[in-house]
Amino acid sequence: MKCPFCGPAINRQAFYTGKHFVALYDIRPVVKGHSLVVTKRHVSSFLDLNAEEKAEFVSFTKKAIYIALKFSGAHQFDLILQEGKDAGQSIRHLHLHIIPRKRKDSLSLSKASWLRKFQEKEHANRQLDEKELRKIIQKLKTIAENNSKEIEKL
């Protein structure tokens, strides 16, 4: 199976880009603002990042979180990096989930239950159609543009 994160088709989900990473809006969001940080280079494991990618990973993720939180209206978040099939990784390309969180959101459960619920919803949720996705991506890009000075400080 061809990697869905490799190739030009991925650009339709991108709202922020760095040297080694791209921030995408998840096509099956479990909550508003559910985004992904994805490596531009195809690697399946966090352990396979080179030194330059590792250095950019945290700073780029902070910027993507800022944009996702602005879009969702949330002030808190979860980060999920699933490493390997046994950990729930469904696409063999390194990607970090940014899940904006609000009190009593659709994932408000005990810590033990919420990851299970996330994994269920991630595959069961309706996929956004092209029109919905384009509208959301444009809003995210506008947030990034309007807050570019603040984002660069992160």
ABEGO torsion letter per residue (X at the ends): XBBAABEAAAAAABABBBAABBBBBBABBABBGBBBBBBABBBABAAABBAAAAAAAAAAAAAAAAAAAAAAGBABBBBBBBBEAAAGBABBBBBBBBBBBBBGBAABBBAAAAAAAAAAAAAABBBBBAAAAAAAAAAAAAAAAAAAAAAAAX
